[in-house]
Amino acid sequence: MVDKKRNCLNLIRLLAAIQVFFGHAIPAFSLSLPLPLRAIFSFLCIFEGVPVFFCLSGFLLWDSIKKTPSLKVYAKKRIFRLYPELWCGVAVNFILVAILFAQNIEWVSYIAFQFTQATVLQFWTPASLDGYATGNPNGPLWTVSVLVQAYIALWFLHKFLRGKGLKRWIPTLILTASVNLLRPLFSGILPSMVYKLTFYMFTTHIWLFLVGAFMCEYFDVLIGWLKKFWWLALAISQVAMHTGFDYGTYGTVKCLFLAIGVIGLGYALPMLSIKHDFSYGFYIYHMIVINVMVHFGCAGSTWWLLVSFLASAALAVISYFTTGAISRHLRARASEEIKIN
């Protein structure tokens, strides 16, 4: 028996967040990385941010749903998990953009933009902000809208799948993965706006959450193999990525073996565990920092990469111990409702 709580998944989530940071910072600062930094970035690309976040969310949430039989309490815990830190980040970005881009802001669309950033429509950015820095004040937040949709879907899928055996799991995994796999076929068939919106719908990504949930459901059966062959799964993932032998959003084969590899790695090397999960704050603030620096003309030097990394890390730590602490306290209080009831 392996203790599910003894792992290095916090470290893996942080590496995934840093990979997203590099992916945004390098083009934003127009950088050509020296060999040592290219090697670091190549290593981080193994832990591709969004697929890692989605599969780990499914894995970690599956047992949490089992322990939270009340939909009301479940909703509270998910809201408290996502929104306190998000709202603080949105407020910081609102102030910075309002100050730095004041003469060009169309205030009606700007207020609407802040509302979408703070709710579930983070994938929308008004054209009036195209002239600010990179043209997207905090683009990575689109994943929040997918997470909210997936949280809702997983509540009902848990009722459908938990303890029901492979006869339900396998068809469900195949069906949901097929939606992701076949989505590119509709490019040019669907109106461009509709096709673009399908990327931000849970139906495209829910299969990755379910792959994580499946490994949680059958943890005791699978964990020995996962711990033993995590390196092979990650290697297959990289082969799929670099050979182009793949299809679907983010690459279906690549993401499947990436999910298997990161869960296995998380339990194969528990000694690499870090106590605190700074990944969410880092994810929220890194693009805010990058945009401010680009606005002031920072480009062409790897020093800007270091400065933006350190600033994002500092904000992540501050967020974790301030609004993050409030978030954890509220989630703990919501969990107490279960015991009381």
C-alpha positions in Angstrom: 0.0 0.0 0.0 1.3 3.4 -0.9 0.2 6.5 1.0 -1.5 8.9 -1.5 -0.4 11.9 0.5 3.3 11.1 0.2 4.3 12.4 -3.2 6.1 15.3 -5.0 3.0 16.5 -6.9 3.4 20.0 -5.6 6.9 20.2 -7.2 5.5 18.8 -10.5 2.8 21.5 -10.5 5.4 24.2 -9.9 7.6 22.9 -12.7 4.5 22.9 -15.0 3.8 26.6 -14.0 7.4 27.5 -14.7 7.2 25.8 -18.1 4.2 28.0 -18.9 6.2 31.0 -17.7 9.1 30.2 -20.0 6.7 29.6 -22.9 5.3 33.1 -22.5 8.4 35.0 -21.4 10.7 33.9 -24.3 8.6 35.3 -27.1 7.4 38.3 -25.1 11.0 39.4 -24.5 12.2 38.3 -28.0 14.8 36.1 -26.5 17.3 33.7 -28.1 18.3 31.6 -25.1 21.9 30.6 -24.4 22.6 26.9 -24.3 22.2 26.4 -20.5 18.8 28.1 -20.5 17.8 26.2 -23.6 18.6 23.0 -21.7 16.5 24.1 -18.7 13.6 25.0 -21.0 13.8 21.7 -22.8 13.7 19.9 -19.5 10.7 21.9 -18.3 8.9 21.2 -21.6 8.6 17.6 -20.4 6.1 18.9 -17.9 3.8 20.8 -20.3 1.8 23.1 -18.1 -1.8 22.9 -19.1 -2.1 19.1 -19.6 -0.2 18.5 -16.3 -2.6 20.8 -14.4 -5.7 19.2 -15.9 -4.7 15.5 -15.2 -3.4 16.3 -11.7 -6.7 18.2 -11.0 -8.6 15.1 -12.0 -6.4 12.9 -9.9 -6.5 15.0 -6.7 -10.2 15.9 -7.0 -11.5 12.4 -7.4 -11.1 11.4 -3.8 -12.1 14.8 -2.6 -15.5 14.4 -4.2 -15.9 11.1 -2.4 -15.2 12.9 0.9 -17.7 15.7 0.0 -21.1 14.2 -0.5 -22.9 17.6 -0.4 -23.0 19.5 -3.7 -23.3 22.7 -1.7 -20.1 22.1 0.2 -18.3 20.8 -2.9 -19.2 24.0 -4.7 -18.0 26.2 -1.8 -14.7 24.3 -1.7 -14.1 24.7 -5.4 -15.0 28.4 -5.3 -12.7 29.0 -2.4 -9.9 27.1 -4.1 -10.0 29.2 -7.3 -11.3 32.6 -6.6 -9.7 34.4 -3.7 -6.2 34.3 -5.2 -7.7 34.9 -8.7 -9.6 38.0 -7.6 -6.6 39.5 -6.0 -4.6 38.9 -9.1 -7.4 40.5 -11.3 -7.5 43.5 -9.0 -3.7 44.0 -9.2 -3.8 43.7 -13.0 -6.8 46.1 -13.2 -4.9 48.8 -11.3 -1.6 48.3 -13.3 -3.3 48.4 -16.7 -5.5 51.3 -15.7 -2.3 53.3 -14.8 0.0 52.3 -17.6 -2.5 52.3 -20.4 -5.0 55.0 -19.1 -5.0 57.2 -22.2 -6.0 54.3 -24.5 -8.5 52.5 -22.4 -12.1 52.2 -23.5 -13.6 52.0 -20.1 -16.9 50.2 -20.9 -15.1 47.2 -22.5 -12.3 47.4 -19.9 -14.8 47.0 -17.0 -16.5 44.2 -18.9 -13.1 42.6 -19.4 -12.4 42.7 -15.6 -15.7 41.1 -14.9 -15.0 38.2 -17.3 -11.5 37.8 -15.8 -13.1 37.5 -12.3 -15.8 35.0 -13.3 -15.7 32.2 -15.9 -15.1 34.0 -19.3 -11.4 34.6 -19.0 -10.8 33.6 -22.6 -12.2 36.9 -23.9 -10.1 40.0 -24.3 -11.5 43.2 -26.0 -9.7 44.5 -29.1 -9.2 47.8 -27.2 -6.5 46.2 -25.2 -4.5 44.9 -28.2 -2.1 47.8 -27.8 -1.1 47.0 -24.2 2.2 45.2 -24.0 1.8 41.7 -25.5 -1.8 42.4 -26.4 -3.3 40.1 -23.8 -3.2 41.3 -20.2 -3.4 37.8 -18.7 -4.2 35.3 -21.4 -3.3 32.1 -19.4 -6.3 32.6 -17.2 -8.5 30.9 -19.8 -7.7 27.6 -18.0 -9.8 28.9 -15.1 -13.0 28.7 -17.2 -12.1 25.1 -18.2 -11.5 24.2 -14.6 -14.9 25.6 -13.5 -16.6 23.6 -16.2 -14.6 20.5 -15.4 -15.4 20.8 -11.7 -19.1 20.7 -12.4 -18.8 17.8 -14.9 -16.6 15.8 -12.5 -19.2 16.0 -9.8 -21.7 14.2 -12.0 -19.2 11.9 -13.6 -18.1 10.8 -10.2 -21.7 9.6 -9.5 -21.7 7.8 -12.8 -18.2 6.2 -12.6 -17.2 5.7 -9.0 -17.0 2.0 -8.1 -18.8 1.0 -11.3 -15.9 -0.9 -12.9 -14.1 -0.9 -16.2 -17.3 -1.5 -18.2 -18.2 2.2 -17.6 -14.7 3.6 -17.3 -13.3 2.4 -20.6 -16.1 3.6 -22.9 -16.2 6.9 -21.1 -12.5 7.5 -21.5 -12.6 6.5 -25.2 -15.6 8.7 -25.8 -14.2 11.8 -24.1 -10.7 11.3 -25.7 -12.4 10.9 -29.1 -13.9 14.4 -28.7 -10.4 15.8 -28.2 -8.9 13.7 -30.9 -11.5 14.6 -33.5 -11.8 18.3 -32.7 -9.2 19.4 -35.3 -11.2 17.8 -38.1 -13.9 20.5 -37.6 -11.4 23.3 -38.4 -12.7 25.0 -41.6 -16.1 23.2 -41.2 -17.4 25.1 -38.2 -17.5 28.9 -38.2 -14.1 30.1 -37.0 -15.5 31.7 -33.8 -17.4 28.5 -32.9 -14.4 26.4 -33.6 -12.2 28.6 -31.4 -14.8 28.5 -28.6 -14.7 24.7 -28.6 -11.1 25.0 -27.3 -12.4 26.7 -24.2 -15.1 24.1 -23.5 -14.7 21.3 -21.0 -15.6 18.7 -23.6 -12.2 19.2 -25.3 -10.2 18.7 -22.1 -12.3 16.6 -19.7 -10.7 13.4 -20.9 -7.4 14.5 -19.3 -9.2 15.1 -16.0 -10.7 11.6 -16.3 -7.3 10.0 -17.0 -6.1 11.5 -13.7 -9.4 10.4 -12.0 -8.9 6.8 -13.4 -5.5 6.6 -11.9 -6.9 7.7 -8.6 -9.8 5.2 -8.8 -7.5 2.3 -9.4 -4.6 3.7 -7.5 -3.7 0.5 -5.5 -3.8 -1.6 -8.6 -1.8 0.8 -10.8 0.7 2.5 -8.5 3.3 -0.2 -8.6 3.5 0.0 -12.4 3.3 3.8 -12.4 6.3 4.1 -10.0 8.3 1.5 -12.0 7.7 2.8 -15.5 7.1 6.6 -15.1 10.3 7.3 -17.0 9.1 5.2 -20.0 5.8 7.0 -20.1 7.5 10.4 -20.1 9.8 9.1 -22.9 6.9 8.0 -25.0 5.3 11.4 -24.4 8.4 13.1 -25.7 8.7 10.9 -28.7 5.0 11.6 -29.6 5.7 15.3 -29.3 8.9 15.5 -31.2 8.0 13.2 -34.1 4.7 14.7 -34.8 3.1 11.3 -34.5 0.0 12.5 -32.7 -3.3 14.2 -33.2 -5.9 16.1 -31.2 -5.7 19.2 -29.0 -2.3 19.3 -27.3 -1.6 15.8 -28.8 -3.7 12.9 -27.4 -0.9 10.3 -27.2 1.6 12.8 -25.8 -0.9 13.9 -23.1 -2.0 10.4 -22.2 1.6 9.3 -21.4 2.5 12.6 -19.9 -0.4 12.1 -17.4 0.8 8.5 -16.6 4.4 9.7 -16.3 3.8 12.6 -13.9 1.6 10.6 -11.5 4.1 7.8 -11.5 7.0 10.2 -11.0 5.1 12.0 -8.2 5.0 8.7 -6.2 8.4 7.3 -7.3 10.3 10.2 -5.9 8.4 11.4 -2.8 11.7 12.7 -1.3 11.4 15.6 -3.7 8.2 16.8 -2.0 7.8 20.5 -1.2 5.4 21.5 1.5 3.6 24.4 -0.2 2.0 24.6 -3.6 3.0 27.9 -5.1 2.0 27.0 -8.6 -1.4 28.7 -8.7 -0.1 32.1 -7.6 2.9 31.8 -10.0 0.5 31.0 -12.8 -1.8 34.0 -12.0 0.9 36.6 -11.7 3.6 35.7 -14.2 1.9 37.2 -17.2 1.0 40.3 -15.3 4.8 40.8 -14.6 5.8 40.0 -18.1 3.3 42.5 -19.6 4.4 45.3 -17.3 8.0 44.7 -18.3 7.2 44.6 -22.0 5.2 47.8 -21.6 8.4 49.5 -20.4 10.4 48.1 -23.3 12.2 45.2 -21.7 13.4 42.9 -24.5 16.4 41.2 -26.0 18.2 40.2 -22.7 18.0 37.1 -20.7 18.3 39.3 -17.6 14.7 40.3 -18.1 13.8 36.6 -18.0 15.5 36.3 -14.6 13.9 39.5 -13.3 10.5 38.5 -14.4 10.9 35.0 -12.9 12.0 36.3 -9.5 9.2 38.9 -9.5 6.6 36.3 -10.4 8.0 33.9 -7.7 7.9 36.6 -5.1 4.3 37.5 -5.9 3.4 33.7 -5.8 4.8 33.4 -2.3 3.1 36.5 -1.1 -0.2 35.3 -2.7 0.1 31.9 -1.1 0.6 33.2 2.4 -2.0 36.0 2.2 -5.1 35.4 -0.1 -4.1 31.8 -0.4 -4.2 31.4 3.4 -7.7 32.9 3.4 -8.7 30.5 0.6 -7.4 27.5 2.6 -9.2 28.7 5.8 -12.5 29.0 3.9 -12.1 25.6 2.4 -11.4 24.1 5.9 -14.5 25.8 7.2 -16.5 24.4 4.3 -15.2 20.9 5.2 -16.3 21.3 8.7 -19.8 21.6 7.5 -19.7 18.0 6.5 -18.6 16.9 10.0 -21.3 19.0 11.6 -24.0 17.7 9.3 
